[in-house]
Amino acid sequence: MRLSELSGKEIVDVKRAERLGVLGQTDLEINENGQIVALIIPSVKWFGFKKNGSDIRVPWRHIKKIGADMIIIDIPDGQYEDSGQ
């Protein structure tokens, strides 16, 4: 799958039933082999201002399904990672 095919898909957490963002508004953490390691999702923006000030890091292993319109993730409770950015 190409990066251009992923762009614009909504990222949804299946356990929290919550929309986290849209790929294209997120950053990708890529290793030296060119593989995606994690998605870095910015905190929710409200009128251009960041809310909470921290980003969410979603390791690739927590991505369960990539569909036509969305990416479903399943992060175990209490394991949201703060990227510190």
C-alpha positions in Angstrom: 0.0 0.0 0.0 1.3 3.4 -0.9 1.4 6.4 1.5 -0.9 8.3 -0.9 -3.5 5.6 -0.5 -3.4 6.1 3.3 -3.8 9.9 3.2 -7.1 11.3 4.2 -8.3 8.2 6.2 -9.8 8.8 9.6 -8.0 7.2 12.5 -10.5 5.6 14.9 -9.9 3.9 18.3 -12.2 0.9 18.4 -12.2 0.6 22.3 -12.9 4.2 23.0 -15.2 4.7 19.9 -13.3 7.9 19.3 -12.0 9.6 16.2 -8.4 10.6 16.8 -7.6 12.4 13.6 -7.0 12.1 9.9 -3.9 10.6 8.3 -2.3 13.5 6.5 -2.7 15.7 9.6 -0.5 13.2 11.5 3.2 12.5 11.4 4.8 9.2 10.7 7.7 7.7 12.5 9.7 5.7 10.0 12.7 3.5 10.7 15.9 3.3 8.7 14.4 0.6 6.4 11.6 2.9 5.4 8.9 1.0 7.4 6.3 2.9 9.4 6.9 2.4 13.1 4.2 4.6 14.6 1.7 7.3 13.8 2.1 10.6 15.8 -1.4 12.1 16.1 -1.5 15.8 17.2 -3.7 16.7 20.1 -7.1 18.1 19.1 -7.0 21.6 17.7 -9.6 24.1 18.4 -9.6 27.3 16.3 -5.9 26.6 15.5 -4.8 26.3 19.1 -3.5 23.0 20.5 -5.5 21.5 23.3 -3.6 19.6 26.0 -0.2 20.3 24.3 0.9 16.7 23.8 0.6 14.3 20.9 -0.4 10.6 20.9 2.0 8.0 19.5 0.3 5.0 18.1 2.7 2.0 17.5 2.0 0.2 14.2 1.3 -3.0 16.0 -1.9 -1.4 17.4 -3.4 -0.9 13.9 -6.0 -3.6 13.4 -7.6 -2.8 10.0 -7.1 -0.3 7.2 -10.3 0.2 5.3 -11.5 2.3 2.4 -12.3 5.3 4.7 -10.7 4.7 8.0 -7.9 3.1 10.0 -9.0 1.1 13.0 -6.6 1.0 16.0 -6.9 -1.0 19.2 -4.7 0.3 22.0 -4.9 -1.5 25.3 -6.2 0.5 28.2 -3.7 2.9 29.8 -1.2 2.4 27.0 -1.6 5.7 25.1 2.0 6.9 24.6 2.8 10.6 24.9 5.2 11.5 22.1 6.5 14.5 24.1 6.3 16.8 21.1 
